Amino acid sequence: MTVKIIAVGKIQKMYQEIQSEFVKRLSRYCKCEVIEVSDEQAPEKLSDAQRVAVQLAEWEKIKKKLADSDFLVALDSTGKSLSSVELSSQLEAWQNEKNLVFALGGSLGFHPDALKRANYTLSLSKMTFTHSMARVILLEQIYRGFKINANEPYHK
């Protein structure tokens, strides 16, 4: 299985090492890669039309990195919240997917077309995290899920 994380925007420098560590740890269980696409510049105050235009431009960049056969999990506040054990069960259910892709949208969230394309919508928390934090939390939870499924010590 290949697990891809497609993220809008660059990760903050202080999180790069953590991201690299979890990608390395995940290599025991799957091929894992993180793909960054650039975010769109947007003024502080946007009209609804401007917001949708930014979301669409970022979704187009993500789409270019997707294959039709990719199983897409969109991370969105409207998604389903799972415990670590529940996520591990989902990972097990998705194990027959050749490419499992987790997408993190830009600061304005996903364009509606992205959520329509998603096979599953996942929420990390009701809390708000920076994009860098969300990315490392996601990687850690995927790693934890693989450890749980392998009955290996890590989950407490």
Secondary structure, DSSP 8 states (H G I E B T S, - for coil): -EEEEEEES---HHHHHHHHHHHHHHTTTSEEEEEEE------SS--HHHHHHHHHHHHHHHHTT--TT-EEEEEEEEEEE--HHHHHHHHHHTTT-SEEEEEE-BTTB--HHHHHH-SEEEES-SS---HHHHHHHHHHHHHHHHHHHTT-TT--
